[in-house]
Structures are given as structure tokens and as C-alpha cells.
Amino acid sequence: MNFILEPWPWYIGGPLITVVMFLLFYYGKKFGISSNLETICAIGGAGKLHEFFRFDWKKSGWNLMFILGTVIGGFIAFYYLTPDETVNLNQQTVQDLAALGFNDAGKTFLPPEIFSVETMLSVKGSLILLGAGILVGFGARYAGGCTSGHAITGLSNLELPSLISVIGFFIGGLVMTWILFPLIF
């Protein structure tokens, strides 16, 4: 049962994000996925391995509700609010991806050339996933937060380190898209 919905316009989504950010700021909470990962690692006992994870995770337990809400929201959006998996890509993007070996670019959200079980279990696929995971984990820790934390929370709090981090994220994305991605595929 899918309902055909359009993305929410900026004048609805923007104020909703503002309300959430105000509430988080008011209650002294921080927003970002890497904060949730820290909590999960602390729950899992990573504090026995490294001092960074030795904190009272129960004070950050609300992060678990954030993760749960993200998973449930994603499930609902995909299975009940998405008319189909087709992604409306620019024709030039489709041609560029086809030249890199991506058949049927835009037909699904997750291209099988990267996300199929066979690809992920191949040596190349495993190395790409491992390398990407290490780079994302290192980058989020080194930058003191992830893209959502810096771009939404940090910029809304007018934090200079977040502005620098977001600029770095964009530069990294451009380098990956235009230089590294064609070399990998």
C-alpha cells in the first residue's frame, strides 16, 4: 500500500527542523549520528578498550530513541510512502554512470553494482566498504562530529569549526565524485 506523496516544501521542512533544533538546544542535547554511535559503543562495552567510551551512556540514552525513530521512519517512508524506487536523475548523470559501468542508473535507490550481496562479498566490494567505513569513522571522529551534526546543529549555533567541517565535507564530496569515483569504478 503506497501513497503517492511529493517531498515536503522548504517552508514546511525548514521550520520543522528549526523547532527540533530549538528543542535540542533548550534541553542541552546534541544532534548527530556519530553521537549515537558513541552511545552504542559505550553500551557494547567499548569503554573496556578505550577511555573515550567510558561515560555514563544512560545520560545519552535518548540517542537510542533517535536511532529507533530513524529506522522506523525510514521503514515507513520506504514501504508506505514511496511510490516506486525510481530516482529522477539528470540524463547526463545517467550517461556518466553508464560509462562507469552502472547499468540502469536511477532505477533503484541502491544500485546493485555497489549494494548487491554478490558485490559486497567480492574482494573489491569488501575493500571498498571497509575503506569507506574507516574513512567515515575516522573523519567523523577527527572532525568532532558527522555531517548532520555539523551542518544542522553546528551551523545553526554559528560554530566556526562546523563551518570549516562542512566546507571540508563538500570538498571531499567533490574530490570523491569527480576524481576517486571514476578511478574506483
N, C-alpha and C positions, 0 to 999 in steps of 0.2 A: 504494500500500500504506500505509494509515493505521492506526495503533494508537490505540485509544481510551484516553487517559490523563487523569487528573484532575490539577489543579495540585498541586504538592508542598505538604504541610502546613508550617506555620511552624516546627515543631520539626525539620524536615529542612533547609529552605531557610535559616533563620536561622543555624544552626551552620555550614553551608557558607560563607555569606557571611563569618562570623566567621573561619573558617580562611583564606579568601582574604585578608581584610584583615590578619590577623596576618602572613601570609607577605609581603605587600606592605610592611608596616611593618618587618618584620625585615630585608628586603633594601633598604630605603630607597627604595622606589618609590612613586609617587603614582598614584591611580586616578581616571579620569575621561575622558570622550570628548574634551573640549577639549584635554587634554594630547596626545592622539593627533593631533588636527588641527594642533597646533603642529608636531609631528614631520613630518607630511605636507607642511606648508607649507615647512618648512626643507629637506626633501628636494627639493621642487619649485623651490627657488631663491628663495624669498621673502626670504631674507636680503639679496639684492641690492637689494631695495626698501625694507626696513625693518630696523633694528637688532635689534628684538625677536626676529626669526627667525634671527639669527646665533649659532648654538650648534652644538655637536657632536651632531648628531642620532643618530649611531651609539650614543651612550650611552643614548639613549631608543629604540633600535631594537626593544626588547621590546614597545613600544607597537604596533608593526605586527602582531605575533603576536596581540595583544589584539583588534585590528580584524579580522584574518583569522578568529580564533575566533568573534567576534561574528557575522560574515557567515555562516560555515559553520554555527554553531549556529542562527541564525535560519532558514537554509535547511532544515536537518534538522527543526527544530521545525514549520515551516510545512508542508513536503511529506510528512513521515513521522509526525509526532506530533499533528497537528491533525485531528480527525475531520471538521470542516467549518468554514466561515468564519463561521458564525452567532455573534453576540455576544449573550450573555444580558443584555439591558438591561431596566431597570425600565420598566414600561408608561408611567409618567408621562414618563420621558425620551424614549421613542419618540414620544409625543404632542407633546411640546415641540419635538422635532427636526422632526416632520412640519409643525408650524406655521411653522417656519423654512424649509421647502421641501426637507427631506431625505426623499425617498421611500424606503421600505423600510429605515428606520434599524435597525441591528443585524443586517442580512442579511450584511454583509461587514465585515471589519476596516477597510477603507479605503473610505469612501463615495464613489461616483462623482461626487457633487456637488462634491467638492473634488479628488479624485485621478485623475479620468479625464484622458486625453490632451487631449481637447477642452477641458475646463475649465482645465487648466494652460496651454494655449496661448491662451486668451482673454485679453483685456486685463485684466479683473478678476482672473482666476486668476493671471496673471503678476504683477500688482501685489501680490496677497496673498502669494504665495510669496516675492517679492523683499523685501517689507516684513518678513515673518516671519523670513526668513534674516538680514536686517540686525539686527533686534531680538534674535534669539537670539545671533548672533555678538557684538554689542555687549554684551549682558547677560552672557554667559559671560566675556568679557574684563574687563568692568568689575567683576564680582563675583569675579574671580580664579579662576574655575572654573565648571563646569557643575553641573546639578542632581545628577547621580550622584556627582560628585567631592565636593561639599559635603555632601550628605545621607548618603552612606555613609562616605567617608573622613573628612571634616571633623568630622562629629558623633561618629564613633567615636573620634576623637582629642581630643574635648572642646574644639574650637576655637570661640571666640565668634564670629569672622567667619562661620564656616559656619552657626552657628545663626541669625545675622542674615540671611544669604543665603537659607536655607531658608524662614524666615518671609516674606521678600520674594517668593520663588518662589510660595508659597501665596497670598499677597495678589494677586500678578499673575495667577495662575490664576483666582482668584475674580472679579477685575475682567474678565478676558477672557471667562469663561464667562457671567457674568450681565449685563455691560454692553456690551462691544465685539462679542462674537459675534452677538448679536441685531441689532446695527446693521449689521454687515457682510453678514449673510445675511438 
